Amino acid sequence: MQKLTLLQTNLSDLASLSLGRKIRYIREFLQNEYGNVFSGKSVANRIQLISPSTLIQIEKDRAKDVYFGVVEAIAKDFGANLELFTNDFYKTKLPDSVDLIPLPVNDLIQEQNESENESILNGINPLLENSHHIKIQVSRQSSNMAEQPVVIVKSKEKYSKKEIFVVLSTIFNQVRTLDVALNPELDDLISSNNAIILSKEFINHMNNLSLDFPWYEKQQKIELDNQSYNLAQKYTEQLIKNHDAVKEKRKEK
């Protein structure tokens, strides 16, 4: 996205406004240029710290307390310096202009038709979020590496990268502990697989190798899961036939 410039007249307008009104003023300034990319709903969906209705309450000065992290996230989304939302900034001589350099919401925006735009603009760019829900899947794996999902658990709270690191460390450590408890001879073999080191490596890869750890768009993920499920059903049906055939042969003997 190209930068936009707040002129001194705009800054003078902002000087007399409350925090909530400042947010609304700058958001609508951006919305006039970029359209619904900066609607209240789109902004709230991207920063993922508040709901669209809460943003409306903030902009109307009806929110009792506004968490600093929310203002920080809004400023980042707007491409604005955080000081624009403070009163101290306007107590000194105002600069001639201030640039807004909003983050690119989605590189595909200009390439999609109008109907596709609507779904993209109202969507969420996960790369702009600071915390995420986590989904843990446990599967049984046979000797030929075939898998059978046993349980899938999704967290109710969002986890920061630091908290995800703790989750990974806990999982690695628990699996190692169980392995050694079941087979003490594995102790020396897997002692080098330090849970903390492994977790740090995964977090580092996740942060720096996005294409090696790609995001799945929700609808595409559902379609892939459905395809995988259909293939799994066919595979399982064949396993059952083979299993039954073996049982019949044993009976004949």
N, C-alpha and C positions, 0 to 999 in steps of 0.2 A: 504494500500500500504506500502511496505517496504521502509525504508529510503535509500537514495542514498548519497554518499559522494563526495563532491568536494575536490580534493586534492590541495596541495599548487601550483602545476603546473597549475591547472585550475584557481586558484585564481590569479595567475600571469598573465594569459591570460586575465582575466576579468579586471584587473587593468588598462589596456591600452585601454579599450573599452568605447565607449560612452554609455549613458543610454539605447538607443534603441538596440545597439549591445549586451549589457549585457543581456537584456531580451531575445533576440534571442538565445544567447549562452546557457543560462540556460534552456530555453524551449527545444532546440534541444538536450541538454544533457538528459533531462527527456524523450523526445520523443524516443531517442535511446533505452531507457529501457522499456518504457511502450507503445510505438507505437503511434497510432493516438489519444490516450487519450489526448496527449499533442500536437496535431497539432494546428496550429494557429487558425483554425476555431473552434476547440473544446474549446480552452482556452477562446476565445472571447465570445463564446456562454455561457460559464459558468459564467463569471464575469458580463456579461450583461451591461457593461458600454460603450463598444465600439463595432464596427462591426469588422468582420474578416479583411476587407480591411484596416480599420484604424490601426489595430494591425500591419499589414504588413508595413504601412507607418511609424509607430513608430519604428519598428525594423530596418528599412532602414534609420532612421534619417531624414525622410522627413516630419515629423509632427512638426509644429512650436512650439506648446506648449503641454506639456503632463500633464494633470491634476493629482495632487498628489494622489487623490483617485483611479485613474486607476492603478498607480504603486503599491499602497497598496494592491489593489485587486489581481493583478498579483502575488505579493509576497506571499500572502495568499494561492492562488491557487497552487503555486509552492512548498509551504511548506518551504519557504525561509525567512530568517530574512531580514527585509526591508533595513538594512544597507548594504547588498550586492549590492544594486543598487545606493549607494552613493559613491562619490569620497573620502570622508574622511576616509572610512573604509580601503582603500588601501594605505593611507598615513602612517599608522603605520605598525609595523611588522606584517606580515601576519601569521595567525595561520597555523598549519600543515594541518588542514582539517576543512571543514564545512559541516554539515549534511543538507540534504534536506528531509523534511518529508511531501510530498504532501498529500492533503486531499483525502480521498477515493471518487472517482468520482461516482462510482456506485457499490454496493456490488454484483450486478448481472452480472458484466462483465465476470467473470470467468465461470459463469454457463450457458451462452448463446452460441448458435452456431454462426458461422461466420456472417451470414446474420443479426441475431438479434443484434450482437455486433455493427455492423455498425450504426444501428439506435440509439442505446444507447450512443455510444461514441460521436455521433454528436448531441446528445440531451443536455438538460439543466437540472441540478439538482437545483430545486427551493430553496432548503435549503441553497445553497451557495450564493443566491442573497440577496442584502441589501435593495432592493426596488422592488415593484411590481405594475403592473396595477391593478386597482380595477374594479370590475363588480358589478353593483347594479341592483337588480331585484325588481320590484314592482308587487305584485300580489293581486287580489281580493280574499277574503276568505269568503265562505258562512258559515251559522250557523252550517253545518255538517262538517266543516273544509276542504271542497273541495276547491281547488285553481284554479284560472285562471290567468296566467301571463299576465300582461298588457303592461309592457315595460321593456326592458333590456338596460342599459347604461354602456358602457365601457370607462374608462378614456383614454385620449390620452397620458398623462404623467404618469410616474411611481411615486409611493408614498412610502416614507419611513415608517417605523413602527410608527414614531411620527405623520406623516401626516395622516396615516390610523386612528390613535387614534382620530385626529381632525374630520375626516369624520364621524366616529362612533358617537362621541359626538354630532355633528351637527344633525345627523339623529335622534338619541334618543330624543334630545331636541325638534326638530321640530315636531315629532310625538306627544310628550307629550303636546306641546303647542296647536296643532290642536285639540287633544282630549278634552282639557280643554275649548278651545274656543267653541267647539260644545256642550259640556256638562260641565258647571262649577262645577257641583256636584262631578266631578271626581278629582277635584284639591287636596283635602285632601287624596283621595285614592291612588293617584300615586305620591304624592309629595316626597315620600321616594325613588322613582326610580331616583336617581340623575344620570344625563347623564354622567358626568365625571367618577363617580364611576363605573357605568356599563361598560363604555368603557375600563377603566383600567382592569376590570375583564376579559373582552373578549380578550384584547391584551395579558394579562398574560396567559390565557388558551391557546391562539394561539401559544405563544412562548414555553410553557413548556409541553403542552399535545398534541404533534403532532399526536398521534394515535387517539385522540378524535376529532381532526380537521384534518382529512387526506387529502392529496393531491390526485387529480384525474389526471391520465395520460391523455393527450389530446384525443387520439383516443378512449380510454375506455370511457371517458366522453361523447364523441360524440355518441358512441354506446348506452350508458345508456340514454342519452337524446332522442335518436331516439326511444328506447324501451318505454320510458315514454310517448313520444308523441303519439305513436301508441295506447298505453293503454288509454291515455287521449281522443283520438278520439273515441274509442269504448264507453267510459264512456259518452262522450258528445252526441253521437248518441242515447244512451239509454235515456239520459235526455230529448232529443228532442222528442223521441217517447212518453215518459211519459207525457211530457208537452202537446203534441198534443192530446193525449188521454183524458187528463183532459179537454181541450178546447172542444172536441167533446161531452163529457158528459154534459158540461154546456149548449151547444147548444141544446141538446136533451131535457133538462129541460125547 
